[in-house]
């Protein structure tokens, strides 16, 4: 028995060592990254103060923008881009290749500029395109070249752009495909009622009591509020916390708030708690997470399937835009939360509040060093949030678990626009069309009769004149 136990232990050690060896030697063949924009100015609770476009928030902090990315936010995203450049240097070319990289963003400035900043880190200056001698002759637009323009051209030398920088295209989420907006009642009306119910749940009431017990008197005095329900109102508390976090992480002057008797670190933790409740308990839950993430996760599975098929076939075919190696989604805390809740539902992984600059990675790996032909069962997926590994699973099981809970397009449409509601809309539209057509016919008949009467009167008038002349 002792020898058997020793052998079992040795076998397990060798087995785990081999697994570890495969993981160490493996390289991702596909990466999906979804990240939140960097630190920003507050987007809520601002009062426009003057014609210069400055805003004063609830804590007396003055901002020159509404919800825009700050210098701190730019640095966050650039640093994340540098991380990607080194980690995925074997996956991506040093010069942007549209067949390898697809970048998609929400339409808000802070998401677009975050994507740009991260791409600067991935494709830094001095890595771009250099023109050949013959290409230089055709590298000016068909317009008269001024002295100032010629000076700039001379400074460029052979570089296509100054400092040999690179430009990477950024696509906007296609809302017609329900991309990343299904957690909003505007895209899925039935969610409005559900979210109202979630916001009135006991978990929020318990937090309001905690907030009041901690800093109730101080907050009421600071905001000059007499209404006892002020700190029990969902939107009041949310905006209070959201604006504070923007001020806090952008190192704005909150001395007045401190003088009111409030510890900034303690209040920061309370603000994060409220924001976490907001994301995972009111704006989203597991059902909403599955609904909202289903369109995107199906695309991710398709991209992974394409990369595996190409890899197993030798990878010699010319890749195309529909089979990228790396996909970047630039979004918000409200687009990351549904993904986290989807994976919690599918795999039991934990959720983590996505702070400014937070990121989620899905990596499809192919183990190396196997002395046999690679099969589908050898590929595996890693799921990470802020570089914390939350899941390592074979691709076969990963795909199966996802397919078990993912919503079809038909189910999404039925849920977001129930048949009864759809019939009402059709009836209303049909009614409007019928009424419009009836009004058009009536107007046409009246117009025709008016013209006819005028012609008849004119005819009788002419006849009368002719009779008079005779």
N, C-alpha and C positions, 0 to 999 in steps of 0.2 A: 504493500500500500504506500509506504514511504517513497519507494522508487517510482511508483506510478504517479504520485503527486509531484515529484521532482520533474518527471518527464512532461507532465501536463503543464507545469509552470514554464519549463523551457520552451515547450511548443507555443504557449501563449505569448511568451516574450519574443520569440522569433516571428510569430504571426503579426504582433503589434509593430515590431520593428520593420517588417516588410511593408505594412500599410503605411507607416510613417515615411518610409523611404519613397514610396510611390507618391505620397502627397508632396514631399519636399521637391521631388524631381518633376512634378507635374507643372504644366503651364496652362493658363486659361486660353481657350480657343474662342471664347465669346464672353463679353462683359456687358451687363446692363447696369447703368448708374442712374439713380434718381436722387437729386440733391435739392435741399432747400436753399433759397437765396441767402446771401450773407446779411450781416447786420444792416438795418435800415432805419430811416426816420419813422416816427409813428405814422400810421395810416388812419387812425381814428382819434377822436377826442381833441382835434385841433381847432383853433379859432383864428381865422385870418385877421391879422392885426393892422397891416398897412399896405400901401400901394406897391411896396417893394417885393411883395409876395412872401413875406415872412409870416410864420405861424407860431403861436404860443400854445403850448400844450397845458394839460391840467396841473402840471407841477411847476409852471412858470418858465419852462425851458423854451427858448426860441429856436425855430428851425426854418431853413430857407426852402424846404421841400416837403412834400406830402407823400410818405411811403417810399421815397427813393433810397437806393443803396448808398451807404456812406463809405468813406475811405477805409474804415475798419472792415466793412463788408467786402470791399474789393480785395483787400489783403487776404481775408479768409479764403475766398474762392481761388485766388491766384495760387495760394499755398496748396490747396487741394489739387489744383492742376499740376503742380510740381510733383506731388505725390504720385499722381497717375502717370506722369511722364516716365518716372523711374520704375514704377511697379510694372507697367505694361509696355516697356520698351521693346520687348520681343514680339508683341502683338501688333503694334501700330508702327507705321513708317514715320520717319522724322519729319517728312514733309506731308502735309495734309493730303489724304487720298479719299475722294468721295465714295469709293467702293468699300472703304474700311470703316469710316466713322459717320454716324448720323446723329445730329444734335437737334433736339426739339425743346421748345420752351413755351411757357404760357406767354400771353401777350403783354403782361405787365412789365414796365421798365426794369424793376428790380430783379426779375427773373432773367430778362434778356441780358442785362449788364453783368449779372452773376455768371451766366454762361460764357460771355465774352472774356471775363476776367479769368475764369478757369481755363479756357482755351489758350490764353496768353501763357499760363503756366505749363500747359502741355506742349505748346509749340512756341517757344520763346524766340526773341530776336536772334538774328544771325543763323537761323535754321531754314529760312525761306528760299525762294527761287532766285537764281542768278541767270541772267540772260547771256546768250552767246553773241559774238560779234555781229553776225548777220541778223540776229533778232533785234538788236538795238536799232537798226535802221527802220524797223516797222513798229517801234514801241512808243510812238508819239501820236496823239489824235490828229485828225485832219483839220486843224485850225492853225491860224497864225501863231507862232511861238514868240512870246514876249521876252524881254530881257530877263525879267524875274523868273519866268518859267524855265528859260535856258539855264539859269544859275542852279535851279533845283535839279534839273536833269543832269547837269555836270556833277553835282554832289552825289547823285545816286550811283554814278559809276555803272557797274554791271548789275547792281541789285534791282530787282523788280520793284521793291518798295523800300523806303528808308529803314536802315538797320536790318535789312533783310527779314522784315517781319512777315507773318503769315496771316491771311484772312480765311476764316472758316465760316461757311454759311450756317445760319440758325433758322430752323423751321418753326412755325407756330402750330400749337395743338389744333387739330381739326375738330372743332366742336360739333360738326355735323356727324361725326363718328362717335359721339358720346365720349370723347377722349378726356378723361380726368375732370369731368364736370358733373358726373352722375351723383355726386354727394350733395349737390345743390338742389333745393326745391324748384328753382327756375328751370332746371333740366328734367327733374323728376318730381312733379307736384305732390304726389302722395307722401314724400318725405317731410313736407312742411308740418303736417299733423304729428308725425312720429317724433320729429325734433322738439316740437312744443311739449310733448309728453315727457321726453327725456330731460328737458331743461327744468321741469317741475318735479323731478324725482327727489327722493329723500337725500341722495348723495350730495346734491347741491345745497339743500337746506342745512345739512350737517356742516358743509364747508362755510356757509354764511355765519353759522353760529361760532365756528372756530375763529373766523376772521374777526367777528365782533368781540369775542372773548380776548383776543390778542391785542387788537389795536382799534377797537370800535370807537371809543371816545376820541382818540387822537385823529382818526380819519375824519370823523364827523366835524371836528373843529377845524382841521386843515382845509377841508373842502367847503366849509361854512354851510353845512347842511343841517336843517332842523327836522327834516322828514325822517322818521324812525325806520321807514322801509327802504331808505337809500342803500344800505349795505345788504339788503336782502333782494335786490333787483339784479337779475342775471346780466343784463347789458351794462348796467353801471359798474358792476364788479369786474366784468370782462374787460371793458375799455380801460378801467383804472389799472388793471394788471398789465395789459398789453402795452400801454403807453409807458408805464414804469420800466418795463424790461427794455424797451428801445432806448430810453434815457440812460438806464444803468449800464448797458453793454456798449454804449457809445460814449461813456465817460462824461456825461453831462452833469452840470452842477445841480445837485439835489440837496444842498445844504439846508435850504428852507424846510424841506420835508424832514430832514434829520432833526432840525430844531423843534419840530412838532412832537418829538419824543419817539420817533420810529427808527428802529435799527434797519439799515438798508439790506443787510444780508438776510435777516429774518424775513423781511417783507419780500425779498427776491424769491425765497423758497415758497412763500405763500402764493406769489404771483405765478410761479411755475406750476404749482399744484392746481390753481384755477385754470391755467392754460391747458394742462393735461386733461382735466375734467372736460373742458370745452371741446378738445379734439376727440377724445376717446369715449366720452359719455353723453355728448349732446350733438355735436356736428357729425359725429360718426359713431357707429358701433359695428359689431362683426357683420351683421346683415348688410348694412350700408357699405362696409368695406368690401365685401364680396361683390356686391352689385357694382360699385364704382370701379373696382380694379379689374373686373372680368375682361373688358375689351382690351386692356393693355397686356394682361398676363397671357392672353391668347396669342397676341403678337410676339411676345417674348418666347413662348414655346415654339412658335413657327420659326423664329430666327435661330433658336437653338437646334431645332430639327435640321434646318438648312446647313448649319455649320457642321453638325455631326455627319450628315450625308456627304458633304464635300470632303470632310476629313477622312471618312472611311473609304471614299473613292480615290484617295490619293491627293486630293486638293490641287490637282493640276489644271482644272478648268478655270477659265477667266471668271473671277467673282464679279458680282454686279451690285447695284445700289440696293436691291431688295434683300441682300444677304450680308449685312454689315458685320464687322467683327466687334464693334464697340458702339453702343447706343447710349446717349446721354439725354436725360430728361431734367430740365431745369424748372423747378416748381416751387411749392410752398409747403408749410406745415400741413395745410388742409389737403394737399395731394399726396404727401408722404403717409399720413395717418391711415388712409384706406388700405394702402399696401401693407402696412404693419398689421392691421387687423385681419386682412386676408390671410397672411402667413400665420397669424395666431390661430385662426380658425382651421387652416389646413394642416399645420405642423405643431401647434402648441407653443410656438416661440413667444417670448415676451415682447411687450411694446416698450418703446423708449421715446420720451418727448423729443421731437426734432427741433433742437435749438437752431439759431442762426448758423448756416453753414453745415448743418448735419447732412449726412449722405447715407444712401442705401446701395449696396452692391450685390448683384447676382452674378456669380462667375461660373461658367461652364468649363470644367477641367477634363483634360485627357491625360491619364497617367503615362509616364514614360518608363522605359526600362523593362517592360514585359517581354519575355522570350517567346511570345506567341502572337497570333493575330489579334488585334484589338476588336472587341465586340461591343455592342450597345451597352451591355451591363457594366463595362469598365468606366464609362463616363460618369462624372458626378458633379453636383452643384453645391456651391457654398453661398450662404446668405449672410451678409454682414451689415451691421449698422454702426457707423462711426468706427469702422475697423474692428469691431467686436464680432467674432464669429458666433453666430446664433444657430446655424444649421449646416451640416455636412451630410449629404444624402445622395444616393445613386440617382442618375438622371431618370431611369425607368420609374423608380418609386416617386420621384419628384413630380414627374408628369402625371402619373396615375392619381396622386393625391390631389393635384390641382384639378384634373378633369372630373374628379368626384364632386367638387363643390362649385366649380365655375358656372356662371350663368350664360345661357345661350342668348344670342341677339333677340330671338323671339320672346324669351322670358323677360328680358329687360324691357322690351317695348310694352309687353302686356302689363308689367308691374308699374312702369312709369306713365303709361297711358292706358288704363283699364278699358276693356271693350265697351262698357256702358258709357264711360266718359267719351270714348272715341265716337260712339254712335250719336251722342248729343252734339259733338262738334260737327259731325257730318250733317245732321239734321239742321243745325244752325246755318252752316255754310250753304246747304241746299236751299234753305228758306231765303237766305239773303240773295242767292242767285235768282230764285223764282220771282221774288219781289222786285229785284232790279230789272229783270226782263219784263215784268208786267208794267212797271213804271215807264220803261223804254217804249213798249208798245203803245201805252196810253199817250205818251208825249208825241209819238210818231203820228197817231191818229189825229190828235188835236192840231198838230202842225199841218197835216195834210188838209184837214177841214178848213183851217184858217186860210191857207193858200188858195184852196178851191173857192171859198167865199169871196176872197179878194178878186180872183179872176172873174167870178160871176158878176160881182158888182161893177167891175171894169167893163165887162161885156155889155151889161145893161146900160151903163153910163154912155158908152159909145153909141149904142142903138138909139138912146134917147136924143143924143146930140144930132145924130143923122136925121132923126124924125123932125127935130126942130129946124134943121137946115132945109129940109124938104118943104 
